[in-house]
Amino acid sequence: MPTMDKDRLCDSAVSGEPLVLLPGMNCTPDLWTGCGLVGAITPALAETTVDRQVDRLLDSLPRRFALVGFSLGGVVAMSLCRRAPERVARLCLMSTNAKAPTPAQRAGWQSWRDRLAAAETPYSLQQGILSALSSEPARLRDPDIADRLLRMADHIGAGQLDAQLQMQESRIDESRTLGLLRMPVLLISGTADVICPPVFHQAIAAIIPGAQLASVRAGHVVPMERPGEVGRLIKQWAR
């Protein structure tokens, strides 16, 4: 369920609108630690399809808000903007992909579901992709990044991760309608992201009229590797 601290929403208001931060798969709100986005609404991704997740968000979020989506959260954010653009004052997408899943991606998600069913843990699954999630320079600079990624997976648990894997499989090609968006859009891309490389974000920026594209020296988990820079970018986008 969304975490809503209404007494603190003013700390993260964007142009008078509350700020909503959607995480990626196997991620908790710790993803945003250090970004300075105090008081933001941080919903969990726990439904089995993107459409159901959007339904949950539209039912529970304020009438109008600024929306930030990371990775799978970015996919959900694009779907929400397609269905209810009037609810979103501003949109920020980072480390994400607008295209429909590939057969290789579907096979990978099914493999993880099979491994979860065989009693493997989200912690161990996350451990196997640490080098893809974070860049080597970041892990050398801050060894705690790997521990935080594993703790997030441990907190998510097998049931929620399995739901997120099913949600991944329900994705569609959102790029077909992105050109209709008219709210201010910021794209944040990690220069060393091997999961959602810069070319993905360049393609989205080319579709959305007036979209801004910011490149950050980081891997996939940009908010964890460069929290201060990401926080500044979002606050500048707010202004």
N, C-alpha and C positions, 0 to 999 in steps of 0.2 A: 504494500500500500504506500502511497505517497507520504513523504515526511513533510508536513506543513507547519511551520512555526510562524503563525500570522503576526505575532508581535515583533518579529525580526525581518519581515519581508521588506521593510523600507530600506534595510541595509543593502539589499541586492536588487532594488528596483531599477529597471532599465527604462529610461525615458518615461517614468511614471508607471511602468508595468512590472509586475513580479517576474522574477527570473526562474525558469525551469531548466534543470540540468538532467539530461537523460544519459545514463551510463552505457557502457558496452557490455558484451557478453562476459559473464564471470567477473563482473565488476560491481563494487559497492560505492557509496558516496566518498569513500577514501580516495577515489580517483581524483577528486577536486581539491584535496588538501593542499594548502599553500597557495591556491589561486586567488585568495582574497575575496571570494564570492560568498561572503557570510550571509546566512539567512535564506539562501536559495531553496526552492522546492526541489527535492531530489527523489522522484518516483522510482520504484523498482520496476524492472522488466520481468514479469512473471506469467504472462499469458502464453498460450501455445501458437497463436498466429499474430501477425502484425495488425490485422484488422481488429482483433479482440483487444490488443494492447491499446490501439488508438481509441476504441470505444471506452475503455477504462479511463484513459487520460481525459477525454472530452467530458466525461461524467464527473470527474473529480477535481479538475484544475479550475482556476479562476476564469472569468468570462473572457479575458484577454491577457496575454502574457508574452514575454520574450522567451524564445526557445533555443536551447543549445543541445545538440545531439552528437554524441561521440560513438563512432563505429556502428554497432547495431542500433544504438540510440539515435544515430543520424538517419538510419533507414526508417525508423519509426517516425522521426521528426518530418522527413520528407513525405511520408504517407499521411501524417496528420495535416500538413500544409496543403496537400492535394485535396483532402476531404473537407477541411474547415479552415481555409486561408484567412477568413475574417477573424479568427481567434488569435492569430499569431501576429504580433506587432513587429517583431524582428526575428531573424533566423540565423543561427550560427551552426555550421556543420564542420566536423573535424574527423580526420582519420576514418573516412567512410567511403561507400561505394554505391552509386545510384543504379547500377546494372542488376539484372536478374542473376540468380546464382548459376554457376557453371556446373556441369556434371561432376567435376573434380571436387568442388565445394560441397555439393550434396553428399558425395561419397564420404568425405571427411567428417561431416556432421553426423552421418549415420554411424560411422565408425566410433565416434565419441559416445553416441547413444548406446551402442552395443557394449562398449567398455564400461559405461555407467551401470548398465543392466547386469554386468558381470561383477559388480561390486567395486570397480575402480572409483577413485574419488576425484572430485573436481580439482583438489590440490595437486594430485599426481598428473592429471591431464594438463593443468596449467604449467606445471613444472617442465613438461616436455616441449613447450613452445616459448619459454622465457626469452630465448635468443631472437625470436620473431617479434615478440611484443615490445621489447625494449632494445635500444641500441647498445652496442658494446661500450662506447665512451660513457654513456649514462650509467651503466652498471659499474664501471671502474670508478667513476666520479662519486657515485652514491650507491654502495652495496645494498642499502635498505630498500631500494626499488624492487629487487627480486623478492625480498621477504614480504613487502607490502602486496605485491601481485599474488603471492601464494596465500597470504592471509585473506585477501578478498575472495579468492576461490573457495577457501575453507568456510568462509562465512556464507557464501551463496548456497552451498549444499547441492546434493545430487538432484533433488526434485526440481528446484528452480533452474538449474543448468539444463536439465532435460527439456523443460518447457522452452527455454531460450533456443535450444538447438532445433526444436520443432518450429519455433517462430522464424528462425533463419530460413528454413525450407519453404516458408510461405511467402517469401519476398517476391516482388515483381520488379519490372524495369520502371523505376521512377523517373528516369531521364526523359521519358516521353512527354511529361506534363510540367517539368521544372521551368520551362520557358514561360509559363503562365503566371509565375510568382511575381508579385509586385512589392513585397515588403523588402526592406534592406536586408541583404544577405552577406554574411562573412564566411569564407571558407578558410580553415586552418589545416595546413598539410605539413607532416613531418618529412623532412628531406631524406631521411634514412628509413622511412616506413616501407617495409617489404610486404605487409599485408594489404594496405591501401596506399599504393605509391602515389607520388605527386601527380602523375598523369591522370589518375582518377579525378582529382580535384580540379585540374586544369580543364578536363572535359565538362565538369559541372559548371565551372565558372563561365565557360564559353556558351552555355545554354541559358543561364539566368541573366536577364538584363540588369546591368549595373552591379553585378556581384563583385565583391572584393576578395582577393586571394592573398593570404599571408603564408609564407614559408618559414618554418621553424626548424632549427637544427636539432632534430630529435627522431626517434623511431616511432612506432605506432602509438604508444601511450604518451602522447604529447603533453597532456596536463600533468603527468607525474614527472616527466623528464624536465620540463620547462614551466613549472607552475607560475612563476612570476611573470614570464613573458606572455603566457596564455591569459592570465588575469588582466594584464595591461591591454592586450588586444581586444578582449571582450568589453572592457570598460571604454576603450576608445570607440568601439563599434556602437556602444550604447549612446555615446555623445554625438 
